[in-house]
Amino acid sequence: MFRKPFTVKNNANVRSSDRRKILSRLQSEEQNSINSLLKMQVSVLRVVNFQGISVNVYLFDKEPFLFEIDHDSTIFPTVYMLWKFPRLFPTIFIGEQVMSFLENGADLMLPGVILWEEIPFPSFKKGAAVSIATISNGRICGPLAVGRALLSSDSILASGMKGRGVEILHLFKDQLWESGSQIQPPLYSLDEFTLKIPVSDENIDVPPAEPQAIDEEPTGFEMVDLIESCQETVESLEPENLIKNELDAQHMEELLTQTFFSALKYKVLDDNHFPYDTGNFYANFILKSLPPNEKIDLKKTRFKKFNNFIREINEDKNGWVVKISSKKGIDLIQEVNWEHPLVKNAEPFDFNESEGSRRNASSHIRVAECYSITEAALNVLRASGGTYRKGDIIQPNDLRDALLAYAKKMNLERDGKVELDDTLQTAVKHFLPVVIPINDLVQRISNLMTKTFMITTIDGKKIIRRMQVPQITFQVEKRAGNKVVTLVNNLSVFGIDPKNMASQVQSGAATGATIVQSAPNCEGPQLLINGNHVNFVGTVLLDDYGLNKKYIKGLELGVKQKKGKK
């Protein structure tokens, strides 16, 4: 419905009484939370899509949250609404490969729906609004699509999961999504998401986790216990074709170990931090250094508590790592063995800002296209002899080197090509002993992983973006009194401080520049400049920051110089 641009016919504010009527149409477990929307500024866009269908789109603080189609009594959520209130509508799960068909305009066919006994299929009536989320490698993304049920849930199950199930109306990355802030979809573990979706008509009330008020700052391992108690501790409901509990625990143990040693080497830096409360160390150095969309639940590991983890690493054959002392029941890290091999050889694992990451600061912004290792590619990479973990970031050249190392190790090299053994056949789903070029193998293995971008800012900070990188965009608008302004969006995506850019504009272009903290279609603060100064800011981005032109949109909006004028 919104795959192509739509035309806005009218834009009007919605009265408070009408807001209540709109929200009252959403019968949900999150009714109390939804009422918070009453405080927002609400307007309604009257739009006509490329098929000539009239639609009312409701904006809450300029973000599209709901829409309704003419002559249809059903009100549908946008993906923005679902990301804020994931329990609003019943959710259907599909595989990532099925999502590509939906993006190409197909409706959801029932054979593409994932079913398992542990999570009941949601209940809904024919014509109801339903949301669709993808699931892969134990991670749920979205919801990424919204549609109208063509059958009731009972009829779907009775059909043997055959035929069309959902008419797709709205998708992540369609024109309706582009009209909003263009934020990216959330990722959940399976157990996190199962607490958020309605699964039957029995009105099972599972309240969302609320942060606990802390009157006094806890110390020692009390901090770790408090952090653990605030986490969801539900029994895993994963299907047989997803990661098992044992693998989840193993992954968290590896994640904890790598993050701990990385924190010691790259964040602590010297002994001036010590003595340091162990609980605060866990909260401030480990949890804050985790990659995006990763978490550690100590209760699900063999350690159970952080002090058990400390005790085990101190039993390493190369000697102790950290010395612990207890004072009035508080455990403190007193000293670090900086010469220990595990500390000396630790690799950077901090995707947040740290002083250690600033050592190799660059004068230009660099954007590297990488991959995030998934379970499907992990066995091959580990077999090459590397110490890879799920979620690690690997660059294309390193991926190629790892595959060549594996081919050489297993004697699979054939004149610049690689013969597929059992391990490679399983990975690429080609179960015949054929010989393929190394570039083809690299491409097939990379397709198993999540495309990721590593942005290195001018001060050396690393920023990880999954799937895609938003562009810095220019807009030139006319305001009251025929005043022209330039709007610059998404500077923060590339680690550019809008305040610094404003100072450069004020001094270099001799004009006023202000910061707008929140603006539509902009991640982070927006830069507003008096006059058309696209050329000046574009030159700063390209020359001073070294940003690639493909990450900038709207340079053509700059003032055109007349021919012959220098």
Backbone torsions as a table, in degrees:
resi	resn	phi	psi	omega
1	MET	NA	-32.9	-178.3
2	PHE	-118.9	25.6	-179.3
3	ARG	-68.6	-27.4	179.5
4	LYS	-117.0	161.3	-177.8
5	PRO	-57.0	145.4	177.6
6	PHE	-113.1	164.8	-178.4
7	THR	-106.8	128.9	177.7
8	VAL	-87.3	120.4	-179.2
9	LYS	-95.0	-31.4	-175.7
10	ASN	-158.5	151.6	177.8
11	ASN	-139.7	118.2	-176.3
12	ALA	-138.2	147.6	175.8
13	ASN	-73.2	153.2	-179.7
14	VAL	-108.1	131.0	-179.7
15	ARG	-69.8	158.6	-178.4
16	SER	-57.7	-42.3	-179.2
17	SER	-63.9	-36.9	179.3
18	ASP	-72.1	-30.9	176.5
19	ARG	-59.8	-44.6	-179.7
20	ARG	-62.3	-39.1	179.1
21	LYS	-64.0	-40.3	179.9
22	ILE	-63.9	-48.4	-177.1
23	LEU	-70.2	-27.2	179.0
24	SER	-67.3	-17.7	178.1
25	ARG	-77.3	-9.9	179.6
26	LEU	-97.3	94.9	178.3
27	GLN	-86.5	106.2	-171.8
28	SER	-147.6	160.6	173.7
29	GLU	-65.3	-18.9	-176.7
30	GLU	-100.0	28.1	-175.9
31	GLN	-57.4	-41.2	-179.8
32	ASN	-64.4	-40.3	178.9
33	SER	-68.3	-38.0	-179.3
34	ILE	-62.5	-31.4	-179.4
35	ASN	-61.4	-18.8	176.5
36	SER	-64.4	-19.8	179.1
37	LEU	-70.0	-16.5	179.9
38	LEU	-62.4	-23.9	-178.5
39	LYS	-80.8	-10.6	-176.6
40	MET	-84.5	157.7	172.4
41	GLN	-77.6	122.3	-175.0
42	VAL	-115.4	134.1	174.2
43	SER	-136.4	162.1	-179.4
44	VAL	-124.6	128.8	175.0
45	LEU	-97.7	131.0	172.4
46	ARG	-97.6	110.4	-175.1
47	VAL	-122.4	158.3	174.4
48	VAL	-124.4	123.2	-177.2
49	ASN	-82.5	180.0	-174.1
50	PHE	-66.0	-15.2	177.7
51	GLN	-92.2	-0.1	-179.3
52	GLY	85.1	12.1	-179.5
53	ILE	-88.4	131.6	179.1
54	SER	-86.0	136.1	-176.8
55	VAL	-137.5	139.0	170.6
56	ASN	-96.6	122.2	178.4
57	VAL	-110.7	122.3	-178.1
58	TYR	-96.1	123.1	179.7
59	LEU	-102.4	130.4	175.6
60	PHE	-113.6	112.4	-172.1
61	ASP	51.7	45.6	175.6
62	LYS	70.5	8.6	177.7
63	GLU	-106.3	126.3	178.5
64	PRO	-67.2	117.8	-177.4
65	PHE	-112.7	-34.3	-175.4
66	LEU	-139.2	156.3	172.2
67	PHE	-150.2	152.2	176.5
68	GLU	-137.7	143.5	-176.2
69	ILE	-97.6	143.4	178.3
70	ASP	-53.2	138.7	177.4
71	HIS	64.2	25.7	176.6
72	ASP	-134.6	123.4	-176.1
73	SER	-79.2	-8.9	-177.9
74	THR	-81.6	137.1	174.3
75	ILE	-105.7	134.4	-173.7
76	PHE	-113.3	145.7	175.5
77	PRO	-87.4	155.9	167.2
78	THR	-90.2	171.2	177.5
79	VAL	-64.2	-30.0	178.1
80	TYR	-62.7	-41.7	178.5
81	MET	-64.4	-42.3	-177.7
82	LEU	-68.7	-33.9	178.8
83	TRP	-69.8	-26.7	178.4
84	LYS	-86.4	-35.9	-179.2
85	PHE	-129.7	79.6	-173.5
86	PRO	-68.1	-11.2	-179.8
87	ARG	-95.2	8.4	-174.6
88	LEU	-63.7	-45.4	-172.3
89	PHE	-133.4	156.7	177.1
90	PRO	-61.6	142.6	-175.3
91	THR	-116.7	134.7	176.1
92	ILE	-109.9	139.6	-178.6
93	PHE	-101.3	140.4	174.7
94	ILE	-136.5	166.8	174.4
95	GLY	-81.2	160.3	-178.7
96	GLU	-60.3	-35.9	-178.0
97	GLN	-66.5	-28.9	178.5
98	VAL	-69.9	-33.1	-178.4
99	MET	-59.2	-33.2	-179.3
100	SER	-63.3	-33.0	177.5
101	PHE	-67.9	-40.3	179.2
102	LEU	-64.0	-38.9	-179.9
103	GLU	-65.0	-26.1	179.4
104	ASN	-87.8	6.1	174.0
105	GLY	105.7	1.7	-178.7
106	ALA	-82.2	152.6	169.8
107	ASP	-80.6	165.7	-178.1
108	LEU	-78.5	119.6	175.2
109	MET	-89.6	138.8	-172.9
110	LEU	-62.5	-31.1	176.8
111	PRO	-59.9	-19.9	179.5
112	GLY	-84.8	-2.4	-178.9
113	VAL	-83.2	137.3	178.8
114	ILE	-91.3	126.6	178.0
115	LEU	-122.9	145.2	170.0
116	TRP	-155.4	157.6	-172.1
117	GLU	-66.9	-35.0	-172.6
118	GLU	-66.3	-27.1	179.7
119	ILE	-120.1	109.5	-178.3
120	PRO	-60.8	146.8	174.9
121	PHE	-65.5	133.6	-175.6
122	PRO	-64.6	153.8	179.5
123	SER	-96.9	134.2	176.5
124	PHE	-161.4	163.0	-179.8
125	LYS	-96.8	164.2	174.9
126	LYS	-61.8	134.1	-179.3
127	GLY	89.1	-5.0	-178.5
128	ALA	-72.9	156.5	174.4
129	ALA	-79.8	131.5	178.1
130	VAL	-131.7	153.4	176.7
131	SER	-110.1	157.7	-175.8
132	ILE	-130.7	127.5	178.9
133	ALA	-122.5	152.6	177.3
134	THR	-98.1	153.9	178.7
135	ILE	-136.3	131.5	-178.5
136	SER	-157.9	132.5	176.4
137	ASN	52.3	40.9	176.6
138	GLY	77.9	6.3	-179.4
139	ARG	-117.7	136.5	176.5
140	ILE	-106.6	130.6	-178.5
141	CYS	-116.3	131.1	173.6
142	GLY	115.2	-146.5	7.8
143	PRO	-60.7	151.0	-176.6
144	LEU	-114.0	-6.1	-178.3
145	ALA	-149.5	154.2	178.1
146	VAL	-131.9	138.2	-179.7
147	GLY	-153.0	-177.7	178.4
148	ARG	-109.0	127.9	-179.7
149	ALA	-67.3	126.2	178.7
150	LEU	-85.5	-14.8	176.7
151	LEU	-139.4	159.3	171.5
152	SER	-72.4	162.9	179.7
153	SER	-61.4	-38.0	178.3
154	ASP	-63.8	-41.8	179.7
155	SER	-67.4	-35.1	178.2
156	ILE	-62.6	-47.5	-179.6
157	LEU	-66.2	-36.4	-179.8
158	ALA	-70.7	-23.0	-177.7
159	SER	-77.0	-7.5	-175.2
160	GLY	75.3	23.8	178.6
161	MET	58.7	51.3	178.3
162	LYS	-125.7	146.9	176.8
163	GLY	90.0	-171.8	179.5
164	ARG	-77.4	137.8	-178.5
165	GLY	-115.3	-39.6	-175.1
166	VAL	-137.5	130.0	172.3
167	GLU	-83.5	119.3	-175.2
168	ILE	-81.0	128.4	-179.1
169	LEU	-112.0	-30.7	-171.6
170	HIS	-152.1	139.2	-175.9
171	LEU	-134.6	152.6	166.8
172	PHE	-57.3	131.9	179.5
173	LYS	81.6	5.1	174.5
174	ASP	-81.6	-175.0	-174.7
175	GLN	-67.5	-30.2	177.5
176	LEU	-68.1	-41.2	175.6
177	TRP	-63.7	-41.2	-178.7
178	GLU	-65.1	-23.7	179.1
179	SER	-76.0	-9.7	179.0
180	GLY	-99.4	-154.4	-175.7
181	SER	-77.3	-11.1	177.2
182	GLN	62.4	32.2	174.0
183	ILE	-70.6	163.5	-176.4
184	GLN	-92.0	155.5	-177.8
185	PRO	-70.3	150.6	178.1
186	PRO	-77.3	158.6	173.8
187	LEU	-116.0	139.7	179.2
188	TYR	-128.5	152.2	163.3
189	SER	-76.6	164.6	-175.1
190	LEU	-62.7	-43.1	-177.2
191	ASP	-69.8	-31.3	176.1
192	GLU	-63.4	-43.8	-173.9
193	PHE	-74.3	-31.9	-177.4
194	THR	-66.1	-21.4	176.4
195	LEU	-79.5	-9.3	-171.5
196	LYS	-105.3	-12.8	-173.3
197	ILE	-108.0	143.5	174.0
198	PRO	-74.7	130.6	-175.0
199	VAL	-115.8	-3.5	178.9
200	SER	-162.3	179.9	177.4
201	ASP	-92.5	12.7	-175.9
202	GLU	-86.5	4.3	177.4
203	ASN	53.6	48.5	176.7
204	ILE	-70.1	122.8	-175.1
205	ASP	-98.8	107.4	176.0
206	VAL	-116.0	95.3	-174.8
207	PRO	-66.1	144.7	177.3
208	PRO	-67.4	153.7	-179.3
209	ALA	-66.1	133.7	178.4
210	GLU	-106.4	137.4	176.2
211	PRO	-64.5	139.4	-178.1
212	GLN	-87.0	139.8	176.8
213	ALA	-74.8	135.8	-178.0
214	ILE	-119.5	114.8	-178.3
215	ASP	-78.8	-38.9	-179.6
216	GLU	-127.0	145.7	-179.3
217	GLU	-71.5	118.9	179.4
218	PRO	-72.0	159.8	-178.5
219	THR	-127.3	169.4	175.5
220	GLY	56.5	-147.9	-178.0
221	PHE	-74.2	-6.9	172.6
222	GLU	-62.4	-34.8	177.9
223	MET	-62.9	-42.5	179.5
224	VAL	-63.6	-44.0	179.4
225	ASP	-61.8	-38.3	179.9
226	LEU	-65.7	-43.1	178.9
227	ILE	-61.5	-42.4	-179.2
228	GLU	-65.9	-38.5	-177.1
229	SER	-68.4	-23.2	179.4
230	CYS	-83.9	-9.9	-179.2
231	GLN	-87.3	153.6	177.5
232	GLU	-71.6	130.6	-179.4
233	THR	-121.7	64.5	179.8
234	VAL	-98.2	155.5	178.6
235	GLU	-70.9	134.9	-177.3
236	SER	-63.8	138.6	-178.4
237	LEU	-115.6	28.3	-171.1
238	GLU	-72.4	141.9	176.9
239	PRO	-74.2	170.3	-174.9
240	GLU	-63.2	-29.9	-176.2
241	ASN	-86.3	8.1	177.5
242	LEU	-113.4	179.3	-176.2
243	ILE	-63.4	134.8	179.7
244	LYS	-80.2	164.0	-177.3
245	ASN	-58.5	-38.2	-177.5
246	GLU	-63.5	-39.1	179.4
247	LEU	-68.9	-35.8	176.2
248	ASP	-60.6	-45.9	-179.9
249	ALA	-63.3	-43.0	179.9
250	GLN	-62.9	-40.8	179.4
251	HIS	-63.5	-42.9	180.0
252	MET	-66.2	-36.1	177.9
253	GLU	-65.6	-42.5	177.5
254	GLU	-66.0	-39.6	178.7
255	LEU	-62.9	-44.2	179.0
256	LEU	-61.4	-45.3	-178.1
257	THR	-63.2	-49.2	-177.9
258	GLN	-64.6	-41.4	-179.2
259	THR	-67.5	-37.6	-179.7
260	PHE	-60.9	-50.3	-177.2
261	PHE	-71.5	-33.6	175.4
262	SER	-64.0	-40.5	179.2
263	ALA	-63.9	-41.4	178.7
264	LEU	-60.4	-44.4	-173.2
265	LYS	-79.1	-39.6	-169.3
266	TYR	-105.7	-14.8	-178.1
267	LYS	-114.4	-36.2	-178.9
268	VAL	-75.0	-46.5	173.1
269	LEU	71.2	-44.6	-177.8
270	ASP	-152.2	179.4	-175.8
271	ASP	-82.2	1.4	-178.4
272	ASN	-68.0	-17.7	179.6
273	HIS	-74.6	-17.3	-169.3
274	PHE	-102.5	153.4	1.0
275	PRO	-70.1	148.2	-175.9
276	TYR	-130.5	129.4	178.0
277	ASP	-57.5	126.0	-175.4
278	THR	-63.1	-39.3	179.2
279	GLY	-64.6	-41.9	177.5
280	ASN	-67.5	-33.5	176.8
281	PHE	-61.7	-44.7	179.4
282	TYR	-61.3	-43.4	-176.7
283	ALA	-72.9	-42.6	-171.3
284	ASN	-89.3	-28.3	-176.0
285	PHE	-106.5	-31.3	-176.4
286	ILE	-94.9	-57.0	-177.3
287	LEU	-61.4	-35.0	-178.6
288	LYS	-80.3	-6.7	179.9
289	SER	-103.7	1.7	-178.0
290	LEU	-68.7	147.3	175.2
291	PRO	-62.4	161.0	177.5
292	PRO	-57.7	141.9	175.3
293	ASN	66.7	19.6	173.9
294	GLU	-114.5	151.4	175.0
295	LYS	-148.5	161.0	176.9
296	ILE	-122.5	125.8	173.4
297	ASP	-114.8	99.6	-174.6
298	LEU	-57.6	-31.2	-177.9
299	LYS	-66.1	-19.6	179.3
300	LYS	-93.5	-1.5	176.7
301	THR	-99.3	170.6	179.2
302	ARG	-71.8	-17.3	-179.0
303	PHE	-74.9	-36.3	-178.4
304	LYS	67.8	-41.3	179.4
305	LYS	-136.7	156.1	-176.1
306	PHE	-65.9	-33.4	-179.5
307	ASN	-66.4	-30.8	175.8
308	ASN	-67.5	-36.9	176.3
309	PHE	-63.5	-45.9	178.5
310	ILE	-58.9	-43.8	-178.6
311	ARG	-61.5	-40.5	-177.3
312	GLU	-69.5	-42.8	-178.6
313	ILE	-68.9	-25.6	177.7
314	ASN	-74.6	-10.2	176.8
315	GLU	-93.1	11.5	179.8
316	ASP	-60.4	148.8	-176.6
317	LYS	-63.7	-21.9	179.9
318	ASN	-89.8	7.9	176.1
319	GLY	105.5	-177.9	-176.7
320	TRP	-68.7	154.8	179.2
321	VAL	-107.2	-49.9	177.8
322	VAL	-133.0	143.6	176.1
323	LYS	-96.5	130.5	-176.7
324	ILE	-113.0	137.7	172.9
325	SER	-129.0	154.1	179.2
326	SER	-115.8	134.0	179.1
327	LYS	-137.9	113.4	-178.5
328	LYS	54.9	41.2	177.8
329	GLY	80.7	1.7	-179.9
330	ILE	-103.4	126.7	179.7
331	ASP	-89.9	130.7	-176.4
332	LEU	-126.0	139.0	170.1
333	ILE	-82.6	117.4	-175.9
334	GLN	-94.3	-33.8	-171.4
335	GLU	-156.8	150.2	177.1
336	VAL	-117.6	137.1	175.3
337	ASN	-84.9	89.2	-174.3
338	TRP	-66.3	-19.1	-179.1
339	GLU	-89.7	-1.8	179.3
340	HIS	-65.1	135.1	-177.6
341	PRO	-55.5	-36.4	-178.6
342	LEU	-68.3	-28.3	176.5
343	VAL	-80.6	-45.4	-177.3
344	LYS	-64.1	-35.4	-175.4
345	ASN	-96.1	7.9	-178.8
346	ALA	-64.5	141.8	179.4
347	GLU	-99.3	152.3	177.6
348	PRO	-59.8	133.9	-178.9
349	PHE	-140.8	23.6	-177.1
350	ASP	-107.8	116.6	178.4
351	PHE	-97.1	8.1	175.1
352	ASN	-110.8	178.2	-175.9
353	GLU	-72.9	134.7	175.7
354	SER	-150.6	154.9	179.9
355	GLU	-65.4	-36.1	-179.0
356	GLY	-61.6	-34.4	-178.2
357	SER	-74.1	-9.3	-178.6
358	ARG	-90.5	-4.2	-174.9
359	ARG	-63.7	-37.7	-177.8
360	ASN	-102.4	48.3	-176.3
361	ALA	-60.9	143.5	-179.4
362	SER	-110.3	150.4	179.1
363	SER	-82.4	-12.8	-179.5
364	HIS	-127.4	155.4	174.9
365	ILE	-77.7	134.0	177.3
366	ARG	-121.5	135.8	176.0
367	VAL	-119.4	112.0	-178.9
368	ALA	-105.8	128.6	176.2
369	GLU	-82.5	118.5	-175.3
370	CYS	-128.3	-170.3	176.9
371	TYR	-136.3	144.5	173.0
372	SER	-97.6	123.0	-173.1
373	ILE	-68.1	130.9	177.9
374	THR	-108.4	171.6	180.0
375	GLU	-60.3	-35.0	-176.2
376	ALA	-64.8	-30.6	-178.1
377	ALA	-100.0	-7.3	-170.9
378	LEU	-65.3	-42.5	-176.0
379	ASN	-61.0	-42.8	-179.7
380	VAL	-64.2	-44.9	-177.3
381	LEU	-67.7	-39.0	177.0
382	ARG	-66.8	-35.5	-180.0
383	ALA	-66.7	-20.0	178.5
384	SER	-73.8	-10.7	179.4
385	GLY	105.5	-2.7	179.4
386	GLY	-84.6	158.4	179.2
387	THR	-96.5	62.7	-177.3
388	TYR	-85.5	151.3	176.8
389	ARG	-132.1	154.4	177.2
390	LYS	-61.0	132.1	-178.7
391	GLY	95.6	-13.2	176.2
392	ASP	-63.0	152.9	177.5
393	ILE	-98.3	129.4	179.7
394	ILE	-127.8	136.9	179.9
395	GLN	-89.9	156.5	-176.0
396	PRO	-54.3	-42.0	179.8
397	ASN	-64.5	-39.4	178.1
398	ASP	-67.4	-35.5	176.9
399	LEU	-63.7	-44.6	178.7
400	ARG	-61.5	-44.8	179.6
401	ASP	-62.0	-39.8	-179.8
402	ALA	-65.1	-41.2	179.9
403	LEU	-69.5	-37.6	175.8
404	LEU	-65.5	-38.7	177.6
405	ALA	-63.1	-40.1	178.3
406	TYR	-66.3	-43.0	179.9
407	ALA	-62.3	-40.4	178.9
408	LYS	-68.8	-41.0	179.9
409	LYS	-62.2	-39.1	-176.5
410	MET	-97.1	7.9	178.6
411	ASN	57.7	50.9	-177.4
412	LEU	-110.7	1.2	-178.9
413	GLU	-73.1	133.8	-179.0
414	ARG	-138.4	83.9	176.7
415	ASP	53.2	55.8	178.9
416	GLY	82.0	-0.8	177.3
417	LYS	-117.1	173.5	-177.4
418	VAL	-129.1	131.9	175.2
419	GLU	-85.1	135.1	-178.4
420	LEU	-82.0	115.9	173.0
421	ASP	-90.8	-170.6	-176.0
422	ASP	-60.2	-41.5	-178.3
423	THR	-64.0	-45.4	-179.5
424	LEU	-70.2	-37.3	178.3
425	GLN	-61.2	-42.0	179.7
426	THR	-64.9	-39.0	-177.3
427	ALA	-68.0	-44.8	-174.6
428	VAL	-93.9	2.9	177.9
429	LYS	59.1	39.0	175.4
430	HIS	-127.1	101.7	-167.7
431	PHE	-96.0	49.9	174.1
432	LEU	-137.8	141.1	-179.0
433	PRO	-75.8	78.8	-179.3
434	VAL	-106.8	167.0	177.2
435	VAL	-111.4	126.1	-178.4
436	ILE	-129.0	155.3	176.8
437	PRO	-61.2	149.9	-178.3
438	ILE	-61.8	-34.9	179.3
439	ASN	-64.1	-36.6	177.2
440	ASP	-66.0	-39.8	179.2
441	LEU	-65.0	-43.0	177.9
442	VAL	-59.6	-42.7	-179.5
443	GLN	-63.7	-43.2	-178.0
444	ARG	-67.2	-40.2	179.2
445	ILE	-70.2	-38.3	179.3
446	SER	-64.8	-30.5	178.1
447	ASN	-66.9	-18.5	178.8
448	LEU	-80.5	-12.9	-174.1
449	MET	-108.8	168.5	-179.9
450	THR	-87.7	123.7	178.3
451	LYS	-64.2	131.9	-172.9
452	THR	-137.8	147.8	177.6
453	PHE	-119.0	129.6	175.9
454	MET	-105.6	112.4	179.6
455	ILE	-97.0	121.2	175.5
456	THR	-102.6	114.9	-176.4
457	THR	-78.0	175.2	-176.6
458	ILE	-66.7	-20.3	178.1
459	ASP	-99.8	11.2	175.1
460	GLY	90.5	-1.0	179.6
461	LYS	-69.8	140.9	178.8
462	LYS	-100.4	129.4	176.6
463	ILE	-122.7	126.9	-178.9
464	ILE	-103.0	130.1	176.0
465	ARG	-124.3	129.9	178.1
466	ARG	-89.2	144.2	170.4
467	MET	71.3	-53.8	-176.6
468	GLN	-154.8	163.5	177.4
469	VAL	-117.2	121.3	176.3
470	PRO	-62.4	150.7	177.6
471	GLN	-87.9	152.6	165.7
472	ILE	-74.8	124.2	-174.3
473	THR	-116.6	143.2	174.9
474	PHE	-105.9	141.2	170.3
475	GLN	-133.9	136.8	175.5
476	VAL	-115.4	120.1	-175.8
477	GLU	-126.6	155.3	173.0
478	LYS	-102.9	128.7	179.2
479	ARG	-106.7	-171.1	-178.7
480	ALA	-56.6	142.1	179.8
481	GLY	74.0	23.2	179.4
482	ASN	61.2	26.9	179.6
483	LYS	-80.1	131.3	-179.8
484	VAL	-98.6	134.3	176.7
485	VAL	-131.2	152.8	174.7
486	THR	-109.8	128.2	177.5
487	LEU	-108.1	129.9	178.7
488	VAL	-118.8	119.0	-176.4
489	ASN	-108.5	152.7	168.8
490	ASN	71.0	24.7	175.4
491	LEU	-60.6	-37.8	-176.1
492	SER	-65.6	-23.6	179.0
493	VAL	-56.9	-35.6	-177.7
494	PHE	-101.7	18.0	176.7
495	GLY	73.1	17.9	179.2
496	ILE	-89.7	124.1	179.5
497	ASP	-75.9	115.9	179.7
498	PRO	-57.4	-30.8	179.0
499	LYS	-65.6	-41.6	177.8
500	ASN	-65.0	-40.8	178.7
501	MET	-64.8	-38.8	178.1
502	ALA	-61.0	-40.6	178.6
503	SER	-64.3	-40.7	178.2
504	GLN	-63.2	-39.6	179.7
505	VAL	-66.6	-44.2	-177.6
506	GLN	-62.6	-38.6	-178.5
507	SER	-84.9	-38.0	-175.1
508	GLY	-84.3	-35.1	-178.1
509	ALA	-105.1	-2.8	178.3
510	ALA	52.6	51.9	178.8
511	THR	-146.2	168.1	-179.3
512	GLY	-81.0	145.9	177.6
513	ALA	-145.0	133.5	-179.2
514	THR	-129.5	163.7	-179.1
515	ILE	-107.2	128.5	173.5
516	VAL	-105.6	113.8	-171.3
517	GLN	-65.2	-35.1	-178.7
518	SER	-137.8	124.3	-178.4
519	ALA	-144.8	150.1	178.5
520	PRO	-61.2	146.6	175.7
521	ASN	59.6	29.1	-178.9
522	CYS	-138.3	126.3	172.7
523	GLU	-88.4	120.7	-177.0
524	GLY	80.8	-173.1	-177.3
525	PRO	-65.4	150.6	177.0
526	GLN	-101.9	143.2	176.7
527	LEU	-99.3	123.6	179.0
528	LEU	-112.5	123.3	-175.6
529	ILE	-120.6	135.9	176.1
530	ASN	-72.3	125.4	-179.8
531	GLY	90.1	174.4	177.7
532	ASN	-91.0	105.5	-179.0
533	HIS	-127.0	35.3	177.2
534	VAL	-60.8	-42.0	-177.9
535	ASN	-62.0	-43.2	-178.1
536	PHE	-65.1	-50.9	-178.1
537	VAL	-65.1	-38.4	178.0
538	GLY	-60.5	-41.5	178.1
539	THR	-64.0	-41.0	178.0
540	VAL	-61.7	-44.5	-179.2
541	LEU	-64.5	-42.6	-176.2
542	LEU	-76.4	-42.5	-173.7
543	ASP	-91.4	-51.7	-175.8
544	ASP	-74.7	-42.5	-178.2
545	TYR	-94.1	-12.3	177.9
546	GLY	66.5	25.9	-177.4
547	LEU	-75.7	136.4	178.2
548	ASN	-65.0	140.3	-175.5
549	LYS	-61.5	-26.3	-177.0
550	LYS	-70.6	-13.2	177.6
551	TYR	-96.7	12.9	179.1
552	ILE	-125.0	133.2	-179.7
553	LYS	-124.7	130.2	175.8
554	GLY	106.5	11.6	179.6
555	LEU	-62.7	-25.6	-179.3
556	GLU	-69.9	-8.8	-179.5
557	LEU	-80.6	-6.3	-179.7
558	GLY	-66.5	161.3	180.0
559	VAL	-65.1	126.5	-179.9
560	LYS	-78.6	130.2	177.1
561	GLN	-80.7	138.8	-179.8
562	LYS	-68.7	145.5	179.9
563	LYS	-61.4	135.6	178.6
564	GLY	86.4	-9.0	179.8
565	LYS	-92.2	129.1	-179.0
566	LYS	-106.0	NA	NA
